[in-house]
């Protein structure tokens, strides 16, 4: 159910008119004689009925004036509530949009963190493999150096034995050539 608010100028005019009429009725001592409307509405049969009819008219006009004033206040409150509702709806829409953006950003960051964690795990595994390979190559290098050292020593011994043998053969040839 929607309420339509009349033109503000019409409402103010109706409030003023009702107030003026009420004050005019209350200020006049002889209501029936000075008010042509009440004379038409309430036919004067006897003075008690005329006074009662005038009182009823005054009360009705006062009630009307109060109802108009109350209506104006309620319309103002309705307009304020409508404006507040409109602002809250806009704020809610803005908040929903911002919440959606933040949720999207959160999901994106979660994916990026997961990717970064996987990348770091891969790099850690690669580093471990490189370390293992370095240890293995260092061990192989040490073994190769030990073998080279051993072969060098063996070669020196062979050269020394060969030199001794050649020296003996040369001495033997020299001895054999002296006698001849």
Secondary structure as UniProt FT lines:
FT   HELIX           8..27
FT   HELIX           31..34
FT   HELIX           36..41
FT   HELIX           47..179
//
